[in-house]
Amino acid sequence: MQISSVNDVKIYNLSHGKSLPEWLSDRKKRQLQKKDVDLQRRIELIQDFEMPTVCTSIKVSKDGQFILAAGTYKPRIRCYDTYQLSLKFERCLDSDVVAFDILSDDYSKLVFLHCDRYIEFHSQHGHYYKTRIPKFGRDFSYHYPSCDLYFVGTSSEVFRLNLEQGRFLNSLQTDAAENTVCDINPVHHLFATGTSEGRVECWDPRVRNRVGMLDCALSSLTAETEVHGLPSVSALKFNGSLTMAVGTSTGQVLLYDLRSNQPLLAKDHFYNLPIKSLNFHDQLDLVVSADSKIIKIWNKDNGKIFSSIQPQTNINDVCIYPHSGMLFTANEDPKMNTFYIPALGPAPRWCSFLDNLTEELEESPESTVYDDYKFVTRKDLENLGLSHLVGSSLLRAYMHGFFMDIRLYHKVKSMANPFAYEEYRKDKIRQKIEESRTQRVQVKKLPKVNKELALKLMEEGDDEAELASRKKKGKALPSILGDDRFKVMFENPDYQVDEQSEEFRLLNPIVSKVGQKRKKKLRLLAQQAAVAEDEEEPEGRASSEEESSDDDKSWVEEVREQRRLLRQEGRDRQRQERKEADRNTVLHPQFYQIKAGEEFRSFKDMVRKQKLQKASLEDRLKLEELSEASNMADTAVGSKQLTFTLKKSEKQKKQQEAEREHHEERKKLRRSAGHLSSGRGRGWGGGRGRGGRSRH
């Protein structure tokens, strides 16, 4: 269990902690629970409450006994019984589930919308029926009075399937290119669908006519909103008979009264991510909105934040257990999270022990998460001219930057750059003009970054295009310059190739030789494509492999030369560094200790003795032979000097003489082996089976 506190509201993450693998034996699990403290504090509220890879959506049945979750991989649906706190059943499906709904009070009637346009019906025993809709679906809603299913998707039509008659009815024709989400009001059964153009169309199912339209795209744009594109409707939810919440793809939530075309309240998540889920908490008049990063709980009357939850993984769906303070989330993770917030309501009846547990826990609260704030670094403050606010109450230090009020940030940004909208408008006009010029003759322009590499790729692309044009069915490979995955390499200066670096200088000879071989191969293939296939190669002409045999080895010499230059530069650099260090070194007096029985002569004599001690035996003997001064040793009995040489015996002298004569004889008989350095020597592989001599 993990406990956090946001705005003085305690949030208990009941799914936090390590999960034990299924293949462990019960005995091993008990041993681990005794040793590991984290496993002892872990609360497994529902057994096996997870998916193999990812959970996409989660719902609770109307009677509150069953929790159903859809996930992958492989596509499946899992049903958990809250009374037994365990998995009731699991059913595998043919394709991924886009959306599903529970038509009955329990799990006996289920409808699944698949990603391959199929609609699958399940009863209590399992699969019941399967049909298909004309277009790919995004969402659907069930109209209880008429038993109609309304499907929206990649089409302007809303498809209707009547479950009582078992047939499709006439579709509803909308003005949108695509419909993304839909919902039906639980009181007066008004059908609403959200479009990709940012509009909400409302239809009356009784007369099948459109009764109203809301333009949510314009209403979501405020003075504090950063525009990154046309907002589309990504979530839709009714509350009561008059309230409707609309979530946009740019991270705004709009609250509407159906009697007005203007929103009552606009709430921004400040993440610029699509709103995934919208729910209402009627007991405290709260709205629970979620995007892929955060779940925000705020008051629907004034928009004041109540609390927020930020899981470690991305969120796909959020479900609130009815009349309680428990939330379930479907994540991009095998484990489905369970959050309990006592401030929202009591624990459900099947886990009432949580109330007693949370009252006894006394954990220190975590650091407060600042909401409705913008995180800025010191560099951002310098660009905005707000460096003087560091240390004031307007900035709250956090990690490597500061939190500041989002309203202050937008005001200062508009004052610092008042022509931002004009620049944005000019950029859009320039993009439109460039798109209209695509059919004209294009002039190749080199990018600002990596010009040499771009020029080389252009030349290689031209050679490949010419070769492909000569072939009948050949197609030129796409160039790196036209690939969006590599466009940053020619735009960002951080990707500039440093031609003076050691890696580039060592690899450049190899790359250049490979490029030359590639060009030769392209020319050869072009020549072969120009002539007939059955034309033989004229005799006496060397093959392409023999022509390039010298080129294959020439790059070795270039690499060696580059290595030699790098070593020389390294030595020069070290020598220069030593000179600089000597120039900056402060001389300090050195003291030497004279041992007992020795006579002090001079400092030079002491230094010479130290050098001789560090030198090898060979160097010391050479120095003694070159020095003419005698090596005197003063002792109590006087000064002595001993000189001796080792004489060789007659046997050793004869053996050395014999070896010298043998070496002289071998030098006269030695033959030159220079012809072996080239690939075409005499006698060994001189020809490919045609003039070569074998040696036995």
C-alpha positions as CSV (number, residue, x, y, z in Angstrom):
1,M,0.0,0.0,0.0
2,Q,1.2,3.5,-0.9
3,I,-0.1,6.6,0.8
4,S,0.1,10.1,-0.7
5,S,-1.5,13.4,0.2
6,V,-2.5,15.9,-2.4
7,N,-4.2,19.1,-1.2
8,D,-4.6,17.5,2.3
9,V,-6.6,14.6,0.8
10,K,-5.1,11.2,1.5
11,I,-5.0,8.7,-1.3
12,Y,-4.3,5.0,-0.7
13,N,-2.9,3.0,-3.6
14,L,-4.0,-0.5,-2.8
15,S,-2.2,-2.0,-5.8
16,H,1.2,-0.6,-5.0
17,G,4.0,-3.1,-4.3
18,K,5.6,-6.2,-5.7
19,S,3.5,-8.9,-7.3
20,L,4.4,-12.6,-6.9
21,P,4.6,-14.7,-10.1
22,E,2.0,-17.4,-10.6
23,W,4.6,-20.2,-11.1
24,L,5.8,-19.9,-7.5
25,S,4.7,-22.6,-5.1
26,D,2.6,-21.7,-2.0
27,R,5.5,-22.6,0.3
28,K,7.9,-20.3,-1.6
29,K,5.3,-17.5,-1.4
30,R,5.0,-17.9,2.3
31,Q,8.8,-17.8,2.7
32,L,9.0,-14.6,0.7
33,Q,6.3,-12.9,2.6
34,K,8.1,-13.6,5.9
35,K,11.4,-12.1,4.6
36,D,10.3,-9.2,2.4
37,V,8.8,-6.2,4.3
38,D,7.2,-4.8,1.1
39,L,5.3,-8.1,0.5
40,Q,4.1,-8.0,4.1
41,R,2.6,-4.5,3.6
42,R,1.1,-5.4,0.3
43,I,-2.7,-5.7,0.2
44,E,-4.1,-8.0,-2.5
45,L,-7.7,-6.8,-2.5
46,I,-8.9,-8.9,-5.4
47,Q,-6.9,-12.0,-6.4
48,D,-5.2,-11.9,-9.8
49,F,-6.5,-8.4,-10.5
50,E,-4.3,-7.9,-13.6
51,M,-4.0,-8.5,-17.3
52,P,-1.3,-10.4,-19.3
53,T,0.0,-7.2,-20.9
54,V,-2.3,-4.2,-21.1
55,C,-5.8,-3.3,-19.8
56,T,-7.8,-1.1,-22.1
57,S,-11.2,-0.6,-20.3
58,I,-12.9,-1.4,-17.1
59,K,-16.5,-1.3,-15.8
60,V,-18.6,-2.2,-12.8
61,S,-22.0,-4.0,-13.1
62,K,-25.1,-2.2,-11.9
63,D,-25.5,-4.4,-8.9
64,G,-21.9,-3.8,-7.9
65,Q,-21.0,-7.4,-7.6
66,F,-18.9,-7.9,-10.7
67,I,-16.0,-6.0,-12.2
68,L,-15.3,-6.6,-15.9
69,A,-12.1,-5.6,-17.6
70,A,-10.9,-5.9,-21.2
71,G,-7.3,-6.2,-22.2
72,T,-4.6,-7.9,-24.3
73,Y,-2.5,-9.9,-25.3
74,K,-4.1,-12.1,-26.3
75,P,-7.5,-10.2,-26.4
76,R,-9.7,-11.3,-23.5
77,I,-12.3,-10.3,-21.0
78,R,-12.0,-11.0,-17.3
79,C,-14.8,-10.9,-14.8
80,Y,-14.1,-10.6,-11.0
81,D,-16.6,-11.4,-8.3
82,T,-16.3,-8.9,-5.5
83,Y,-18.2,-11.1,-3.0
84,Q,-15.5,-13.8,-3.5
85,L,-12.6,-11.3,-4.1
86,S,-11.3,-13.5,-7.0
87,L,-11.6,-14.1,-10.7
88,K,-14.9,-15.6,-11.8
89,F,-14.2,-16.4,-15.4
90,E,-12.0,-15.4,-18.4
91,R,-13.0,-15.5,-22.1
92,C,-10.6,-15.0,-24.9
93,L,-11.7,-13.0,-28.0
94,D,-10.7,-13.0,-31.7
95,S,-9.6,-9.3,-31.8
96,D,-8.9,-6.3,-29.5
97,V,-11.9,-4.6,-27.8
98,V,-12.5,-1.0,-28.6
99,A,-15.4,-0.6,-26.2
100,F,-17.8,-2.8,-24.3
101,D,-21.0,-2.3,-22.2
102,I,-23.0,-4.3,-19.7
103,L,-26.7,-4.4,-20.7
104,S,-28.0,-6.3,-17.7
105,D,-27.6,-5.8,-13.9
106,D,-25.0,-8.6,-13.8
107,Y,-22.6,-10.1,-16.3
108,S,-25.3,-12.1,-18.2
109,K,-25.6,-9.7,-21.2
110,L,-22.5,-8.1,-22.6
111,V,-21.8,-6.3,-25.9
112,F,-18.2,-5.9,-27.4
113,L,-17.2,-3.6,-30.2
114,H,-14.0,-5.0,-31.8
115,C,-11.3,-3.2,-33.8
116,D,-12.2,-5.2,-37.0
117,R,-15.8,-3.9,-37.2
118,Y,-17.3,-6.9,-35.5
119,I,-19.9,-6.7,-32.8
120,E,-20.0,-9.6,-30.4
121,F,-22.8,-10.5,-27.9
122,H,-22.2,-12.6,-24.9
123,S,-24.7,-14.2,-22.6
124,Q,-24.1,-15.9,-19.2
125,H,-22.8,-19.1,-20.7
126,G,-20.4,-17.4,-23.2
127,H,-20.5,-16.3,-26.9
128,Y,-24.0,-15.8,-28.2
129,Y,-23.9,-13.9,-31.6
130,K,-21.6,-12.0,-33.9
131,T,-22.4,-9.4,-36.6
132,R,-20.6,-6.6,-38.4
133,I,-21.1,-2.9,-39.0
134,P,-20.2,-1.2,-42.3
135,K,-17.5,1.1,-40.9
136,F,-14.9,0.9,-38.2
137,G,-16.4,1.8,-34.8
138,R,-15.1,4.1,-32.1
139,D,-17.8,4.0,-29.5
140,F,-21.4,2.9,-28.9
141,S,-24.4,3.5,-26.5
142,Y,-27.5,1.6,-25.6
143,H,-30.9,3.2,-25.7
144,Y,-33.0,1.2,-23.2
145,P,-36.6,2.3,-24.1
146,S,-36.2,1.2,-27.7
147,C,-33.5,-1.5,-27.3
148,D,-31.3,0.2,-29.9
149,L,-27.6,0.2,-30.1
150,Y,-26.0,3.4,-31.6
151,F,-22.6,3.0,-33.1
152,V,-20.3,5.8,-34.1
153,G,-17.0,5.6,-36.0
154,T,-15.0,6.6,-39.1
155,S,-18.2,7.7,-40.9
156,S,-20.7,10.5,-40.9
157,E,-23.4,8.0,-40.2
158,V,-24.6,6.7,-36.8
159,F,-25.6,3.1,-37.2
160,R,-28.6,1.7,-35.3
161,L,-29.0,-1.9,-34.4
162,N,-32.3,-2.9,-32.8
163,L,-31.9,-5.9,-30.5
164,E,-35.6,-6.6,-30.2
165,Q,-36.1,-7.0,-34.0
166,G,-32.6,-8.3,-34.6
167,R,-31.9,-6.0,-37.6
168,F,-30.3,-2.7,-38.6
169,L,-32.5,0.4,-38.8
170,N,-32.0,3.6,-40.8
171,S,-28.9,5.4,-39.9
172,L,-28.6,9.0,-38.5
173,Q,-26.8,11.3,-41.0
174,T,-24.5,13.8,-39.2
175,D,-22.6,16.7,-40.7
176,A,-19.2,15.4,-39.4
177,A,-16.6,13.6,-41.3
178,E,-16.0,11.2,-38.3
179,N,-17.7,10.6,-35.0
180,T,-15.4,9.8,-32.0
181,V,-17.6,9.3,-28.9
182,C,-21.3,9.2,-28.0
183,D,-23.6,9.0,-24.9
184,I,-27.3,8.9,-24.0
185,N,-28.8,11.0,-21.2
186,P,-30.2,8.7,-18.5
187,V,-33.2,10.9,-17.8
188,H,-34.7,12.1,-21.1
189,H,-32.6,9.8,-23.4
190,L,-31.2,12.5,-25.6
191,F,-28.5,11.1,-27.8
192,A,-25.2,13.1,-28.2
193,T,-22.2,12.4,-30.4
194,G,-18.9,14.1,-30.5
195,T,-17.1,14.8,-33.8
196,S,-13.5,15.1,-35.0
197,E,-14.2,18.8,-35.9
198,G,-14.8,19.7,-32.2
199,R,-18.6,19.8,-32.4
200,V,-21.3,17.9,-30.4
201,E,-24.6,17.0,-32.2
202,C,-27.7,16.2,-30.1
203,W,-30.4,14.0,-31.6
204,D,-33.9,13.0,-30.3
205,P,-34.3,9.2,-30.7
206,R,-38.1,9.5,-30.8
207,V,-38.2,11.6,-34.1
208,R,-34.6,10.8,-35.3
209,N,-33.9,14.5,-35.9
210,R,-31.1,16.7,-34.8
211,V,-32.2,19.1,-32.1
212,G,-29.0,21.0,-31.5
213,M,-25.3,21.5,-32.1
214,L,-22.5,22.9,-29.9
215,D,-19.2,24.2,-31.2
216,C,-16.8,23.0,-28.4
217,A,-13.6,23.8,-30.4
218,L,-14.1,27.5,-30.2
219,S,-15.3,27.4,-26.6
220,S,-12.2,25.5,-25.4
221,L,-9.9,28.3,-26.7
222,T,-9.3,30.9,-23.9
223,A,-6.7,33.5,-23.2
224,E,-4.7,30.9,-21.1
225,T,-4.8,28.1,-23.7
226,E,-1.9,27.2,-25.9
227,V,-3.2,26.3,-29.4
228,H,-1.5,23.2,-31.0
229,G,-4.2,22.1,-33.4
230,L,-7.9,21.8,-33.9
231,P,-9.5,20.3,-30.8
232,S,-11.7,17.3,-31.4
233,V,-14.1,15.7,-28.9
234,S,-12.5,12.8,-27.1
235,A,-14.9,12.2,-24.2
236,L,-18.6,12.8,-23.5
237,K,-20.7,12.3,-20.3
238,F,-24.2,13.3,-19.1
239,N,-25.0,14.1,-15.5
240,G,-28.7,14.5,-14.6
241,S,-31.0,16.0,-17.1
242,L,-29.3,19.3,-17.9
243,T,-25.5,18.9,-17.3
244,M,-23.1,17.6,-19.9
245,A,-19.3,17.4,-19.8
246,V,-17.2,17.4,-23.0
247,G,-13.5,16.5,-23.1
248,T,-11.3,17.6,-26.0
249,S,-8.2,16.2,-27.5
250,T,-6.1,19.2,-26.3
251,G,-6.7,18.5,-22.6
252,Q,-9.7,20.8,-21.8
253,V,-13.0,19.8,-20.1
254,L,-16.1,21.9,-20.8
255,L,-19.2,21.8,-18.6
256,Y,-22.4,22.7,-20.4
257,D,-26.0,23.4,-19.5
258,L,-28.1,22.0,-22.3
259,R,-30.1,25.2,-22.3
260,S,-27.1,27.3,-23.3
261,N,-24.6,27.1,-26.1
262,Q,-21.8,28.6,-24.0
263,P,-19.9,26.5,-21.4
264,L,-20.5,27.1,-17.8
265,L,-16.9,26.2,-16.9
266,A,-13.7,25.3,-18.8
267,K,-11.0,23.2,-17.0
268,D,-7.6,22.7,-18.5
269,H,-5.3,19.8,-17.6
270,F,-2.2,21.6,-18.9
271,Y,-0.8,18.5,-20.4
272,N,-2.1,18.9,-24.0
273,L,-3.2,15.3,-24.0
274,P,-6.6,14.0,-25.0
275,I,-9.2,13.5,-22.2
276,K,-9.7,9.7,-21.8
277,S,-12.5,9.5,-19.3
278,L,-15.2,11.7,-17.6
279,N,-17.1,10.7,-14.5
280,F,-19.3,12.6,-12.0
281,H,-19.4,12.2,-8.2
282,D,-22.9,13.3,-7.2
283,Q,-22.4,13.2,-3.4
284,L,-19.8,16.0,-3.4
285,D,-20.6,17.6,-6.8
286,L,-17.2,16.7,-8.2
287,V,-16.0,15.9,-11.7
288,V,-13.4,13.1,-12.2
289,S,-11.5,13.7,-15.5
290,A,-8.5,11.8,-16.7
291,D,-6.0,11.9,-19.5
292,S,-3.2,9.5,-20.1
293,K,-1.0,11.0,-17.3
294,I,-3.2,12.3,-14.5
295,I,-6.6,11.9,-12.9
296,K,-8.0,15.3,-11.6
297,I,-10.9,15.6,-9.2
298,W,-12.4,19.1,-9.1
299,N,-15.6,20.9,-8.2
300,K,-18.0,21.3,-11.0
301,D,-19.4,24.6,-9.7
302,N,-16.1,26.7,-9.5
303,G,-13.4,24.3,-10.9
304,K,-11.4,24.3,-7.7
305,I,-9.1,21.4,-7.5
306,F,-10.1,18.7,-4.9
307,S,-7.3,16.2,-5.4
308,S,-5.3,14.5,-8.2
309,I,-3.8,11.1,-8.8
310,Q,-0.8,10.5,-11.0
311,P,0.0,6.8,-11.6
312,Q,3.4,5.6,-12.7
313,T,2.0,4.3,-16.1
314,N,-0.3,5.8,-18.7
315,I,-4.0,5.6,-18.1
316,N,-6.5,4.1,-20.5
317,D,-9.8,4.2,-18.5
318,V,-11.1,5.2,-15.1
319,C,-14.1,3.6,-13.3
320,I,-15.7,4.8,-10.0
321,Y,-17.3,2.2,-7.8
322,P,-20.9,3.5,-7.1
323,H,-21.5,5.3,-3.8
324,S,-18.0,4.9,-2.5
325,G,-14.5,6.4,-2.6
326,M,-12.9,3.7,-4.6
327,L,-11.5,4.1,-8.1
328,F,-10.3,1.5,-10.6
329,T,-7.9,2.4,-13.5
330,A,-7.0,0.5,-16.7
331,N,-3.3,1.2,-17.4
332,E,-0.6,0.5,-20.0
333,D,0.6,-2.1,-17.5
334,P,-0.4,-5.6,-16.5
335,K,-1.5,-4.5,-13.1
336,M,-4.9,-2.7,-12.8
337,N,-4.6,0.0,-10.1
338,T,-7.1,0.4,-7.2
339,F,-7.2,3.7,-5.4
340,Y,-9.2,4.4,-2.2
341,I,-9.9,8.0,-1.2
342,P,-11.8,8.2,2.2
343,A,-12.7,11.8,1.6
344,L,-14.9,10.8,-1.4
345,G,-16.9,8.2,0.5
346,P,-16.7,5.0,2.5
347,A,-15.2,1.7,1.4
348,P,-17.6,-0.7,-0.5
349,R,-19.5,-3.3,1.5
350,W,-17.3,-6.2,0.3
351,C,-14.1,-4.5,1.6
352,S,-15.4,-2.6,4.6
353,F,-12.2,-3.5,6.6
354,L,-10.4,-0.7,4.6
355,D,-12.1,1.9,6.8
356,N,-10.7,0.4,10.0
357,L,-7.3,-0.1,8.3
358,T,-7.0,3.5,7.1
359,E,-7.9,5.0,10.4
360,E,-5.1,3.1,12.2
361,L,-2.5,4.0,9.6
362,E,-0.4,7.0,10.5
363,E,2.0,7.6,7.6
364,S,3.8,10.8,7.0
365,P,2.3,12.6,4.0
366,E,4.3,13.0,0.8
367,S,5.3,16.2,-0.8
368,T,2.4,18.3,-2.1
369,V,1.8,18.3,-5.8
370,Y,1.1,21.8,-7.0
371,D,-1.8,22.0,-9.4
372,D,-2.6,24.8,-11.9
373,Y,1.1,25.7,-11.9
374,K,3.6,25.8,-14.7
375,F,7.1,24.3,-14.2
376,V,9.9,26.6,-15.5
377,T,13.7,26.4,-15.3
378,R,16.2,29.2,-14.7
379,K,16.7,29.5,-18.4
380,D,13.0,30.0,-19.0
381,L,12.9,32.7,-16.3
382,E,15.8,34.5,-18.0
383,N,14.0,34.4,-21.3
384,L,10.9,35.8,-19.7
385,G,12.8,38.4,-17.7
386,L,11.6,37.0,-14.3
387,S,15.0,36.2,-12.8
388,H,14.4,38.8,-10.1
389,L,11.4,36.8,-8.7
390,V,13.7,33.9,-7.5
391,G,13.2,33.7,-3.8
392,S,9.8,35.4,-3.7
393,S,6.5,33.8,-3.0
394,L,5.6,33.8,-6.7
395,L,8.0,31.0,-7.4
396,R,8.2,27.7,-5.6
397,A,11.4,25.9,-5.9
398,Y,11.1,22.3,-7.0
399,M,13.9,20.0,-8.3
400,H,15.9,21.8,-11.0
401,G,13.4,24.6,-11.5
402,F,10.4,26.5,-10.1
403,F,6.6,26.3,-10.1
404,M,4.7,29.5,-11.0
405,D,1.1,30.3,-11.5
406,I,-0.1,29.4,-14.9
407,R,-2.0,32.7,-15.3
408,L,1.1,34.7,-14.5
409,Y,3.1,32.6,-17.0
410,H,0.7,33.2,-19.8
411,K,0.5,37.0,-19.1
412,V,4.2,37.4,-19.0
413,K,4.6,35.3,-22.1
414,S,2.1,37.4,-24.1
415,M,4.0,40.6,-22.9
416,A,7.4,39.2,-23.8
417,N,6.3,38.1,-27.3
418,P,3.2,40.2,-28.2
419,F,3.5,39.1,-31.9
420,A,3.3,35.4,-31.3
421,Y,-0.1,35.1,-33.0
422,E,1.2,37.0,-36.0
423,E,4.2,34.7,-36.3
424,Y,2.0,31.7,-35.9
425,R,-0.3,33.0,-38.7
426,K,2.6,33.7,-41.0
427,D,4.0,30.2,-40.4
428,K,0.6,28.6,-41.3
429,I,0.4,30.7,-44.4
430,R,3.9,29.7,-45.4
431,Q,3.1,26.0,-44.9
432,K,0.0,26.3,-47.1
433,I,2.0,28.0,-49.8
434,E,4.7,25.3,-49.7
435,E,2.1,22.6,-49.9
436,S,0.7,24.2,-53.0
437,R,4.1,24.3,-54.6
438,T,4.7,20.6,-54.3
439,Q,3.7,20.0,-57.9
440,R,6.2,22.5,-59.3
441,V,9.8,21.9,-60.1
442,Q,11.7,21.5,-56.8
443,V,15.1,23.0,-56.4
444,K,17.3,21.0,-54.2
445,K,18.5,23.0,-51.2
446,L,21.1,21.9,-48.8
447,P,20.1,21.9,-45.1
448,K,21.9,24.1,-42.5
449,V,23.2,21.1,-40.6
450,N,25.4,18.3,-42.1
451,K,25.6,19.8,-45.6
452,E,28.4,17.5,-46.7
453,L,26.4,14.4,-45.6
454,A,23.2,15.7,-47.3
455,L,25.2,16.4,-50.6
456,K,26.6,12.9,-50.5
457,L,23.2,11.3,-49.9
458,M,21.7,13.4,-52.8
459,E,24.4,12.1,-55.2
460,E,23.9,8.5,-54.1
461,G,20.1,8.9,-54.5
462,D,20.6,10.2,-58.0
463,D,22.7,7.2,-58.9
464,E,20.2,4.8,-57.5
465,A,17.3,6.6,-59.2
466,E,19.1,6.4,-62.6
467,L,19.8,2.7,-62.1
468,A,16.2,2.0,-61.2
469,S,14.9,3.9,-64.2
470,R,17.0,1.6,-66.5
471,K,15.6,-1.5,-65.0
472,K,12.1,-2.6,-66.0
473,K,10.7,-3.3,-62.5
474,G,13.3,-1.6,-60.4
475,K,12.3,0.9,-57.7
476,A,14.7,3.3,-56.0
477,L,14.9,3.1,-52.2
478,P,13.6,6.0,-50.2
479,S,16.2,8.6,-49.3
480,I,17.1,9.5,-45.7
481,L,16.6,13.1,-46.6
482,G,12.9,12.5,-47.3
483,D,12.4,10.3,-44.2
484,D,10.8,12.1,-41.2
485,R,12.6,9.8,-38.8
486,F,15.9,11.4,-39.7
487,K,14.9,15.0,-40.3
488,V,16.2,16.1,-36.9
489,M,19.7,15.1,-38.0
490,F,19.7,17.9,-40.6
491,E,17.9,20.5,-38.4
492,N,19.3,20.2,-34.9
493,P,22.9,21.5,-34.5
494,D,23.6,18.9,-31.8
495,Y,23.7,16.3,-34.5
496,Q,26.5,18.1,-36.5
497,V,29.2,15.6,-37.6
498,D,32.6,16.6,-36.0
499,E,35.1,15.8,-38.7
500,Q,38.0,16.5,-36.4
501,S,37.0,13.9,-33.8
502,E,39.0,10.7,-33.4
503,E,36.1,8.4,-34.3
504,F,35.4,10.2,-37.6
505,R,39.0,10.2,-38.7
506,L,39.4,6.5,-38.1
507,L,36.1,5.6,-39.8
508,N,36.3,8.0,-42.7
509,P,38.8,5.9,-44.8
510,I,36.6,2.8,-44.5
511,V,33.4,4.7,-45.3
512,S,35.0,6.5,-48.2
513,K,36.3,3.3,-49.7
514,V,32.9,1.6,-49.2
515,G,31.3,4.6,-51.0
516,Q,33.7,4.3,-53.9
517,K,33.0,0.6,-54.2
518,R,29.3,1.3,-54.1
519,K,29.6,3.8,-56.9
520,K,31.6,1.4,-59.0
521,K,29.1,-1.3,-58.4
522,L,26.2,1.0,-59.4
523,R,28.1,1.9,-62.6
524,L,28.7,-1.8,-63.4
525,L,25.1,-2.6,-62.8
526,A,24.0,0.2,-65.0
527,Q,26.3,-1.1,-67.8
528,Q,24.9,-4.6,-67.3
529,A,21.4,-3.3,-67.5
530,A,22.2,-1.5,-70.8
531,V,23.5,-4.5,-72.6
532,A,21.8,-7.8,-73.3
533,E,21.8,-10.4,-70.5
534,D,23.2,-13.2,-72.7
535,E,26.3,-11.1,-73.8
536,E,29.5,-12.7,-72.5
537,E,32.4,-10.9,-71.0
538,P,35.3,-10.5,-73.5
539,E,38.4,-12.6,-72.9
540,G,41.4,-11.1,-71.3
541,R,39.4,-8.6,-69.3
542,A,40.0,-8.7,-65.5
543,S,37.0,-9.3,-63.3
544,S,35.6,-6.6,-61.0
545,E,37.0,-8.4,-58.0
546,E,40.5,-8.4,-59.4
547,E,40.2,-4.7,-60.3
548,S,39.2,-3.7,-56.8
549,S,41.6,-6.1,-55.0
550,D,44.1,-3.2,-54.4
551,D,41.3,-0.8,-53.4
552,D,40.2,-3.3,-50.7
553,K,43.5,-3.1,-48.9
554,S,44.5,0.5,-49.6
555,W,42.2,1.8,-46.8
556,V,44.3,-0.1,-44.3
557,E,47.2,2.2,-45.0
558,E,45.0,5.2,-44.6
559,V,43.7,4.0,-41.2
560,R,47.3,3.4,-40.0
561,E,48.3,6.9,-41.1
562,Q,45.4,8.4,-39.2
563,R,46.3,6.4,-36.1
564,R,49.9,7.6,-36.4
565,L,48.7,11.2,-36.7
566,L,46.4,10.8,-33.7
567,R,49.2,9.4,-31.6
568,Q,51.5,12.3,-32.7
569,E,48.8,14.8,-31.8
570,G,48.3,13.2,-28.5
571,R,52.0,13.3,-27.6
572,D,52.1,17.0,-28.7
573,R,49.1,17.7,-26.6
574,Q,50.6,16.0,-23.5
575,R,53.9,17.8,-24.1
576,Q,52.0,21.2,-24.2
577,E,50.1,20.3,-21.1
578,R,53.3,19.5,-19.2
579,K,54.8,22.8,-20.3
580,E,51.8,24.6,-19.1
581,A,51.9,22.7,-15.8
582,D,55.6,23.5,-15.4
583,R,54.9,27.1,-16.1
584,N,52.2,27.3,-13.5
585,T,54.1,25.2,-10.9
586,V,55.3,26.9,-7.7
587,L,58.7,25.6,-6.6
588,H,59.0,24.5,-3.0
589,P,62.2,23.6,-1.2
590,Q,63.0,19.9,-0.9
591,F,64.7,18.5,2.2
592,Y,66.9,15.4,2.1
593,Q,67.9,13.2,5.0
594,I,71.7,12.3,5.3
595,K,72.1,8.8,6.7
596,A,74.6,8.0,9.3
597,G,78.1,7.2,8.0
598,E,77.7,9.2,4.8
599,E,79.4,12.5,4.0
600,F,77.3,15.3,2.3
601,R,78.9,16.6,-0.9
602,S,76.3,18.4,-3.0
603,F,72.6,18.3,-4.0
604,K,73.6,17.2,-7.5
605,D,75.2,14.1,-6.1
606,M,72.0,13.2,-4.2
607,V,69.8,13.7,-7.3
608,R,72.2,11.6,-9.3
609,K,72.0,8.8,-6.8
610,Q,68.2,8.9,-6.8
611,K,68.2,8.7,-10.6
612,L,70.6,5.7,-10.6
613,Q,68.3,3.9,-8.1
614,K,65.3,4.2,-10.5
615,A,67.3,3.3,-13.6
616,S,67.6,-0.3,-14.9
617,L,70.8,-2.4,-14.4
618,E,71.8,-2.0,-18.0
619,D,71.6,1.8,-17.9
620,R,73.6,1.9,-14.6
621,L,76.4,-0.2,-16.1
622,K,76.5,2.1,-19.2
623,L,76.7,5.2,-17.0
624,E,79.5,3.7,-15.0
625,E,81.5,2.8,-18.1
626,L,81.1,6.3,-19.6
627,S,82.0,8.1,-16.3
628,E,85.7,8.6,-15.8
629,A,85.5,9.5,-12.2
630,S,86.2,6.7,-9.8
631,N,83.6,5.5,-7.4
632,M,85.1,5.8,-4.0
633,A,83.6,4.5,-0.8
634,D,84.8,6.0,2.5
635,T,84.8,3.6,5.4
636,A,86.6,3.4,8.7
637,V,89.4,1.3,7.2
638,G,90.2,3.6,4.3
639,S,89.3,4.1,0.6
640,K,89.2,1.1,-1.8
641,Q,88.3,0.6,-5.5
642,L,87.8,-2.8,-7.1
643,T,87.7,-3.4,-10.9
644,F,87.2,-6.8,-12.5
645,T,86.1,-8.4,-15.8
646,L,84.8,-11.8,-16.7
647,K,86.9,-13.9,-19.1
648,K,85.3,-16.4,-21.5
649,S,86.5,-19.9,-21.8
650,E,87.9,-21.4,-25.0
651,K,84.8,-23.5,-25.5
652,Q,82.5,-20.5,-25.4
653,K,84.7,-18.6,-27.8
654,K,84.6,-21.5,-30.3
655,Q,80.8,-21.8,-30.1
656,Q,80.3,-18.1,-30.8
657,E,82.7,-18.2,-33.8
658,A,80.8,-21.2,-35.2
659,E,77.4,-19.4,-34.9
660,R,78.8,-16.3,-36.6
661,E,80.1,-18.3,-39.6
662,H,76.7,-20.1,-39.8
663,H,74.8,-16.7,-39.9
664,E,77.1,-15.4,-42.6
665,E,76.4,-18.5,-44.7
666,R,72.7,-18.2,-44.3
667,K,72.8,-14.6,-45.4
668,K,74.4,-15.5,-48.7
669,L,71.8,-18.2,-49.5
670,R,68.7,-16.1,-48.5
671,R,66.3,-15.3,-51.3
672,S,64.0,-12.2,-51.6
673,A,60.3,-12.7,-50.7
674,G,59.1,-9.3,-52.0
675,H,56.9,-10.9,-54.6
676,L,54.7,-12.4,-51.9
677,S,53.4,-9.0,-50.8
678,S,51.1,-8.6,-53.9
679,G,48.1,-10.7,-54.6
680,R,49.5,-11.9,-58.0
681,G,52.9,-13.5,-57.2
682,R,54.7,-16.0,-59.3
683,G,54.0,-19.6,-58.7
684,W,51.2,-19.2,-56.1
685,G,47.7,-18.3,-57.3
686,G,49.0,-16.4,-60.4
687,G,45.8,-17.2,-62.2
688,R,42.4,-18.6,-61.4
689,G,43.1,-22.2,-62.4
690,R,44.5,-21.2,-65.8
691,G,48.2,-20.5,-65.5
692,G,48.8,-21.3,-61.9
693,R,51.4,-23.8,-61.0
694,S,51.1,-26.2,-58.2
695,R,53.9,-27.0,-55.8
696,H,54.4,-30.6,-54.6
